[in-house]
C-alpha cells in the first residue's frame, strides 16, 4: 500500500513548479526502487505483484512529467531573465542618433549612415573605421532592440558578407556593410552594438 501512496505523491508533485517537481521526481525514483524490491520479493513468494507494477508505471510517468516540467520551467525562467536583462541594461546604454560618430572604446569608430525598411526587412548601413589592429567583429555584435516590445533581433545576413563571424579590422581600415533584419514593428527601434566591454544604442 505504501508503494501506491508514494507513487501517487510523486505523480501529484511532478506537476508542481521547480523544486516541488524535482521532489516529485525523487519520490518517483524511490518508489521505483521500492517497487522493484517488492516485485522481486513477491515473485519469489508467489504473491500478488499488482501494487509493485502499478507503482513502477505511475512513478515512471511521474518522472517523465517532472523532466518535462523542469525543462519548460527552465526555458521560461531563461526567457524572463533575458527580458529583465534587456529592460534593465539596454536603457542604461549610451544613446546616439543616425550619422553620429561613435567611438567603440579604442577599437573602432562606428557610424550609421542609412536605414531603410522594405516590408518587414530592415536594412541598416554600418560604417566602421578601425582605430587599432586586429579588432574582431561579428554580426552578432549588432542587434535590433524594439523598445515597445523589448524584443531583440539578430541580422538575417549582410549584403556583402564583409562583416562575418571571423572578421578582423586594422587601424584606419574602413569597412562598410548593410545588415539586414526581419522586424515586426519599426517604431522605436534601436541598433545596439555590444561586446565584452562596450555597449551603445543608436536610435533608428
N, C-alpha and C positions, 0 to 999 in steps of 0.2 A: 504493500500500500504506500509506503514512504517513497518508493520509486516513482509512482504515478504523481504523487504530490509534488515532488521535486521537478518532475518533467513539466507539470502544469505551471509551476512558479517560473521555471526557465522560459516557457513559451510566453507568458504574460510580460515578463521583464524584457524579453527580446524586442518588444515594440516600443519600449521606453527610450528616451533620449540618452545618448552618450554613455555616461558611467553606469547607469542602471541597465542599459542594454548590454554593456560589457559584463556586468554581474550576471545577467541572464545567460550569457554565453558560457560563463564559468560554471553556473549551475547545470547547464546542459552537458558540459564535459563530465562533471561529477556524476550526473545521472547516468550517462552512457557507461562510465566505469562501473558504477554500482549495478547497472542492468546486466552488463556482461558477466560480472561475478555471479549475480543471482541466476542468470541464464545457465551458466556452466554448472552451478550447484544443483539447480532444479533438473537439469538434463541428466546428471549422474543419478539423482534420486528418483528420476522419472515422475516428477510432479509438474504441476501447471507452470508454464513459462510465458503465459499471455502478458502478464504485467511487465515482465522484462522486455518483451518485444515492443509492446506499446510505449514503454519508457524510452527505448532507443529511438523509435520513429519520431516521437514528439521532440526529443532532445536534438536530433539531427535537424529537424525543421527549425527549431528554435535557434540553433547555431547559424544556420543559413540566413534566417531573418536578422539575427544580430549583426552578422557581417555586412549585409546589405544596408541596414540601418546606420551602422558606423561609417560606412563609405559615403552614404548620402549626407550624413551629418558633417563629415569632414569637408566634403565638397562645398556644402552650403556655408560652413564656417569660413572656408578659404575665400569664397566669393564675398562674404560680408566683410572679412578682414581687408580684402583688396579694395572694396568700395570705401571703407572707412579710411584706408591709407590714402586713396585718391583725394577724398574730400578734405582731409586734414593737411595734406602736404602740398598738393599742387597749388592750392590757394596761396601758399607762402612763397612760391617760386617767384623770382624776379620777372616782371611782366614787360613785354616790348610790343611794338607795332610793326606792321609791314614796312620795309625799307630801312628800319633801324639797323645800325651796325652793332652786332653783339659779340663781345669777346667771351669765348668759352674758356675761362681760365687763361692759361698761357698757351693753349693748344692751337686754336684757330679762331678766325673771325667768321661769324655766321650772319647771313642776310637773306631775308625772304623778299624776293622782288615781284613775284606774281602769283596770284591764286585764282583758279577758275573752277567752276562747278558745272559739270555736264551730266544731267540726271542725278544719279547718286554717286558719281565719280568725282572726287575732289582732287584736283591736281595742284601741288604746291612746288613752286620753283625755288630751289635751295642753291645759294652760292656760298661756297666755303673757301676761305683763304688761309692757308697754313701759316702758323706762327712759329712752329718748330718742327723738326724732322720726326719721321716715324710715328705719326699720330694715327692710331687705329680708329676707324669709324664704320658703323654698320647702320643699315636701315632701321634696325631695332632701337637705335638711339633716338629715333624720331617717332612720335605717335600723335594722333589727333585726340584731344580731350574735349568732350562736349560738356559744357558747364551746366546745361539744363538737366542732363540725364546721368552725369558722372561716368559716362561710358568712355572707354579708350579704344582706339582702333589703330592697328599697325598697318603699314603700307602693303598693298597687294603686290606692287612691283615698282621699279623705277624705269623711266623711259629709255635711258641709255645704259643702264646696268653699270654705271661708273661707280656709284656707291653700292658696294655689296658687302657680304659678310666677312671679307678678307681685305677690305680696302685700307690703305695707308696713304697719308698725305705728308708732304715735306714742307719745310719753311718756304713761304712765298709761292707755293703751288696753289693754283686756283682750280677748283672743281665746281662745276655747275650740273645740277641734276634736277629732274622733276619727279617727285614722289607722288604716287597715285594711291588714293584711299577710297574705300567704299564706305559711305556715310549714310545715315538715315535722316539726319537733321543738320542743316548747315548753320543754324542760328547759334550764336555764342560758342563757336568752335575755336580752339587754340591748337597751334602746333607746339608740341612740347619736345624739347631736347633734354635728354637726361643720360648721364654716365655715372661712374662711381663717385665723382666729386662735384660735378656741375649739374645744375638744373635750371632751365629757363622756360618760359612760355611766351608765345607770340600770338597776339590776337589776330584772327584771320578775317 
